[in-house]
Amino acid sequence: MAVLQVRSMDDELYKALGRRAAMDNRSISQEVISIIEKHLSEPAGKTAAADDEALKLSGSWDEDRSAGEIAETIRSARTTKRFKGGF
């Protein structure tokens, strides 16, 4: 069986792993293996699909133009006349 050693782990992360392991009556090593197994058993495209859904909900869109090109379009559509209504 392979052995994995993790160095320079943040103390808070280690404590969080310990708390999570204790909730499931596992050692920290067993908890880490469980987390890795769970993560690797999920389909690779699952997170990408979730990202796409989040983008749909946030109102983003696909654009072929660069940010600079979009900014130039906006600038060129502006007029130099100022509103004389008391601003």
Residue, then its C-alpha position, 0 to 999 in steps of 0.5 A: m500500500a502506498v504512503l503519502q506524506v504531506r508537509s507544511m500544512d497550515d495548523e488551522l487546516y489540520k485542526a479542521l481535518g481533525r474535527r471532521a475526522a472526529m465527527d466520523n470516528r476516523s483518524i485524520s489519515q482515514e478522513v483525508i483518504s475519504i475526502i480524496e476518494k469522494h472528490l475523485s469519484e465525481p465526474a470530471g465534467k461535473t464542476a465545469a457544468a456547475d460553473d456554466e450554470a452559475l454563469k447563466l444565472s449571473g447574466s454573463w454572455d459569450e463575447d468574441r470581442s476583447a475587453g478593449e474592443i468593447a470599451e472602444t465601442i462604448r467610447s465611440a458611441r458617446t457624445t461630447k455634448r453636455f446636458k444643460g439641465g442644471f447638472 
